Amino acid sequence: MKSTADRAIAIVGVGAVLPDAPDAATFWKNLCEGRYSVCDVPGDRWDSHKYYDPDPKAVDKTYSKIGGWVQECDWNPLGWRLPIPPKVSDVMDLAQKWAIVSTREALADYGYPERALDRERTAVIMGNALGGDYHLMTAMRVLFPEIAEQLDEAPSFQTLDDDVRRAVMEELRSGVQTRIPDITEDTMPGELANVVAGRLAALFDFKGPNYITDAACASAMAAVSAAIEGLVERDYDAVLTGGIDANMSPSTFVKFCKIGALSATGTRPYADGADGFVMGEGAACLLLKRLDDAERDGDAIYAVIRGLGGSSDGRGKGITAPNPIGQRLAVSRAWERAGVDPEAGDLVEGHGTSTKVGDVVEVESLAEVFGGYGLPPQSIALGSVKSNIGHLKAAAGAAGILKATLALKHKFVPPNLNFHAPNPAIDFARSPFRVTTELTPWEKRGANGESVRRAGVSAFGFGGTNFHAVLEEHVPGRLERERTLVASSELDAESPAVHAALKLPLRGALVLGGTSEAEIADRLRSIKAEAEKGTAPPPTVPREADLQAPIRLAIDFGDAQGLADLAGKALKALEEGHEGRWKALRNKGICLGRGRPGKVAFLFTGQGSQYVNMLAELRGTEPIVSDTYVEADRTMEPLIGGPLTDRIFVDPADEELVAQAAEGLRQTAITQPAVLTVDTALARVLGAFGVVPDMVMGHSLGEYGALVTAGALPFAGALTAVAARGKAMTDLSLGDNGLMAAVFGPVDRVGELLDAVDGYVVVANLNSSKECVIGGATEAVEAAIESLQAEGLRVARLPVSHAFHTKIVEPAAAPLTDVLMSQSVRPPDIPIISNVTGEFYP
């Protein structure tokens, strides 16, 4: 799967105005405490006696009067020194006010204005549908003549005296006008949906693009999708995004009731008794930046958005009916674009509206997508914030992302409320999902994806629009390697971006390319002349044109004087045309290549090559290596009871510690993850310098390193697998662990000699036609070693704990298979040669 680390987006500020939560911190507190923020409609909103009737068939009535209501919001624009006069504030819809409050909190959370944002490159993209409720009231005032006409034409009204009719009409008009403020030049801007974003941009003087997206209940997620694309395309450097919904009027209740969509009893996503959704209102705002920018600037990062996928339902049963095809497409596209796989221990914040059919369709769609990753039953936590605050409609996706973001930040999974028994139509026992009902520490030890916690968030919109986002916790610097490798392999090698992304050579590395040796010689003479004057080319990434030229010369040098000397030797060899001279010059760091450049293959070593303090110097000087060891420690510590690095690195001056560490490194449970970590670290370092293999292969254990480098298996997943292999070996109760030895000689002759040895001994590894590894029962291998040495063959015993690749370790296969089946293996990005068949992986 293609890496998309270069598209990673950081959430660097959050703000919210939600039911029972005037800010994001209170919202998280409420989630953790399991607070249920659904109640009857407050009297200051509308009078339920006028609009409520429990009979679903009652004309123009709502059978539901419950919702998630914002009843606490600090609104003090003059105190905040925002240029909003009272006359403007009075005619602003709640949607605009909540947008301002939540945006102000998100900016303050980031540290703005003390922490700078480039106002000319900051955008505002918000999700909203229909603005809010205020426009309904002003429309009623404007349309008063329609009501007056009906009253005037009523037969009973016409029986009244003219004076009485005029008085009644005037009193009615006055009452309407008293309840609804005058319509002024500020009225329309105060209620238009697009002004939600426009007012934010104006108040905070942001000059990036501003607009709103309307995708019904997926509006906020659509806004986040658009915001991310603009960041990736570098249309701007920061963006305020999220969603706002303030549509809780009687008319909205009545219309949803006529669809039969609302619940009159409460919200209970995925649970038995779910009978419709409960509407909610509020706002959630996110401040986003590109991850590399946020890390460069030292920002506090809540979480990272790795990918977002969208889809439409297409033709289905109806415009309001959920379609599993569209939902599956959105979810699968999101994870594909994220470049990661869902894993045991992750979280899904579902759409979870609490409708009997909708919840079933959603879980079945999720299970079909996630089922392709071999996840154990009930290994993914599933929840819906709608169980706490109701369905925020246009802002629903923003509330879901905010919940997932805070869960990743605090490493806790909040409880899902009102889940006393599962929806009987959902088979959770066989599903990868479980609904969490208690506040739970979010543990994900030793899983794939380098043990990084991840969350998927869904938002599906009325009318057939679907979105799903993939978030992960922020681990500083973790994605640097992916970004470097992507830049080196995907961008135009001649572009400045590649040279900026790749590490520079640690010393002089001159690479010249041309169509003939004479052309090379001409270029080299000029360079030699400058070097003799004391000027050498600075260390730089070689040009792709030079690397791909028919004739190529490379010189490794330290300084100008050294370059002048080596260039002279190379020129002499070019002039003489003696092929043997080039072979001698290789030892001096001078190489000549002709014809099409060869392919690069990485062969990863297996067990037996380990030693104490492997890569100690590189670990101290190269961040990529030290970061790789940090990742390994994070995965291995819970598996082996301590950091892996404690088993590898000791004081080299302490002979006793070195001896203890050497003995420990002979234990398979330690050896294998240690060697795999070294393999991975070296491949990463080479990749950072632009040395990316065209194919990979592993020797025995090294095949795991090959799988990691090829992108077929995450590093932590491979560590988990080799640790399980080592544990399986350790747990084996054998009278004889066996012995292995490397034999240097014709393989056919080795086989003939082994046939004459009593006991179990076989050729376990074919390294080449003239080298192999034998293994088997200890006595038989010892006898074989004597026989082979007597024939004049060189034999070296291998420091391994068991006779690997023999039937002696066959009992370890079953537990290892179980672990491997739980891993997410994906098609490799780089061809892999199997060390079993010698053929490429399919």
BELVEN-V977218 format. One record per residue. RES is the residue in one letter. SS is DSSP state (a for helix, b for strand, c for the rest). PSI is psi as a letter, one per 30 degrees, with the letter a starting at -180 (999 if undefined). Layout:
# BELVEN-V977218
res->{RES RES}
ss->{SS SS}
psi->{PSI PSI}
This chain:
# BELVEN-V977218
res->{M K S T A D R A I A I V G V G A V L P D A P D A A T F W K N L C E G R Y S V C D V P G D R W D S H K Y Y D P D P K A V D K T Y S K I G G W V Q E C D W N P L G W R L P I P P K V S D V M D L A Q K W A I V S T R E A L A D Y G Y P E R A L D R E R T A V I M G N A L G G D Y H L M T A M R V L F P E I A E Q L D E A P S F Q T L D D D V R R A V M E E L R S G V Q T R I P D I T E D T M P G E L A N V V A G R L A A L F D F K G P N Y I T D A A C A S A M A A V S A A I E G L V E R D Y D A V L T G G I D A N M S P S T F V K F C K I G A L S A T G T R P Y A D G A D G F V M G E G A A C L L L K R L D D A E R D G D A I Y A V I R G L G G S S D G R G K G I T A P N P I G Q R L A V S R A W E R A G V D P E A G D L V E G H G T S T K V G D V V E V E S L A E V F G G Y G L P P Q S I A L G S V K S N I G H L K A A A G A A G I L K A T L A L K H K F V P P N L N F H A P N P A I D F A R S P F R V T T E L T P W E K R G A N G E S V R R A G V S A F G F G G T N F H A V L E E H V P G R L E R E R T L V A S S E L D A E S P A V H A A L K L P L R G A L V L G G T S E A E I A D R L R S I K A E A E K G T A P P P T V P R E A D L Q A P I R L A I D F G D A Q G L A D L A G K A L K A L E E G H E G R W K A L R N K G I C L G R G R P G K V A F L F T G Q G S Q Y V N M L A E L R G T E P I V S D T Y V E A D R T M E P L I G G P L T D R I F V D P A D E E L V A Q A A E G L R Q T A I T Q P A V L T V D T A L A R V L G A F G V V P D M V M G H S L G E Y G A L V T A G A L P F A G A L T A V A A R G K A M T D L S L G D N G L M A A V F G P V D R V G E L L D A V D G Y V V V A N L N S S K E C V I G G A T E A V E A A I E S L Q A E G L R V A R L P V S H A F H T K I V E P A A A P L T D V L M S Q S V R P P D I P I I S N V T G E F Y P}
ss->{c c c c a a a c b b b b b b b b b b c c b c c a a a a a a a a a a c c c c c b b c c c c c c c a a a a b c c c c c c c c c b c c c b b b c c c c c c c c c c c c c c c c c a a a a c c c c a a a a a a a a a a a a a a a a a c c c c c c c c a a a b b b b b b c c c c c c a a a a a a a a a c a a a a a a a a a a c a a a a c c c a a a a a a a a a a a a a a a a a a c c c c c c c a a a a a c c a a a a a a a a a a c c c c c c b b b b c c a a a a a a a a a a a a a a a a a c c c c c b b b b b b b b c c c c a a a a a a a a a a c c b c c c c c c c c b c c c c c b c b b c b b b b b b b b b a a a a a a c c c c c c b b b b b b b b b b c c c c c c c c c c c a a a a a a a a a a a a a a a c c c c c c c c b b b c c c c c c a a a a a a a a a a a a a a a a a a c c c c c c b b b b c c a a a a c b c a a a a a a a a a a a a a a a a a a c b b c c c c c c c c b c c c c c a a a c c b b b c c c c b b c c c c c c c a a a c c b b b b b b b b c c c b b b b b b b b c c c c c c c a a a a a a a a a a a c c c c c a a a a a a c c c c c c b b b b b b b c c a a a a a a a a a a a a a a a a c c c c c c c c c c c a a a a c c c b b b b b b b c c a a a a a a a a a a a a a a a a a c c a a a a a a a a c c c b b b b b c c c c c c b b b b c c c c c c c c c c c a a a a a a c a a a a a a a a a a a a a a a a a a c c c c a a a a c c c c c c a a a a a a a a a a c c c a a a a a a a a a a a a a a a a a a a a a c c c c c c b b b b c c c a a a a a a a a c c c c c a a a a a a a a a a a a a a a a a c c c c c c c b b b b b b c c a a a a a a a a a c c c c c b b b b b b b b c c b b b b b b c a a a a a a a a a a a a a c c c b b b b c c c c c c c c c a a a a a a a a a a a a a a a c c c c c c c c c b b b c c c c c c b c c}
psi->{k k k g f f g k k k j g k l l k j l k g j f l e e e e e e e e e f h k j h k l l k k f f d l j f f e f k k f j f f k k h l k f k g l l j k j g j k j j i e e f g h k i j l e f e e f g k l e e e e e e e e e e e e e e e e f g k f e j k k j f f h k l j j k k k k g c a f e f e e e e e e e g e f e e e e e e e f k e e e f f l l e e e e e e e e e e e e e e e f e e k l k k a f f e e f f f k e f f e e e e e e e e g h k g l k k l l k j h b f g e e e e e e e e e e e e e e f h f l f l k k l b l k k h i h l e e e e e e e e f f g f l k f f l k i k g l k f k g l l k k l l a k k k k k k l k e e e e e e f g l k k e l k j f l k k l l l f a k a f l f f k k j f e e e e e e e e e e e e f f g l k k l k f a k j j l e i f g k e e e e e e e e e e e e e e f f f g h k l k h f k k k l k f f f e g a j g c f g e e e e e e e e e e e e e e f h k j l l k l g i f k l k f f k i f e g l f l k k k g l k k k j k i k g l a g h g k k l k k k k j k k k f h k k k k k k l l l k j k f e g e e e e e e e e f f f l k f f l f e e e e e k k l k f a k j k k k k l f l f e e e e e e e e e e e e e e f g g k k k l k l k k k e e e e g l e k k k k k k l e a e e e e e e e e e e e e e e e e e g j e f e e e e f e f g g k k k k l a k k l l k k k k k l a k f g l l k h k g e e e e f f j e e e e e e e e e e e e e f e f e g g l k e f f f e k l j f f j e e e e e e e e e e f f k e f e e e e e e e e e e e e e e e e e e f g g j k l f l l k k j c e f f e e e e e e f g f k l e e e e e e e e e e e e e e e e f k j k f j f a l l k k k j l k e e e e e e e e f f k k a j k l j e k j e a f g k l k l l a k e e e e e e e e e e e e f g g k k k k k k i l f l i l g l f e g e f f e e e e e e e e f f l j k l k k f k k k k k g e f g l k k 999}
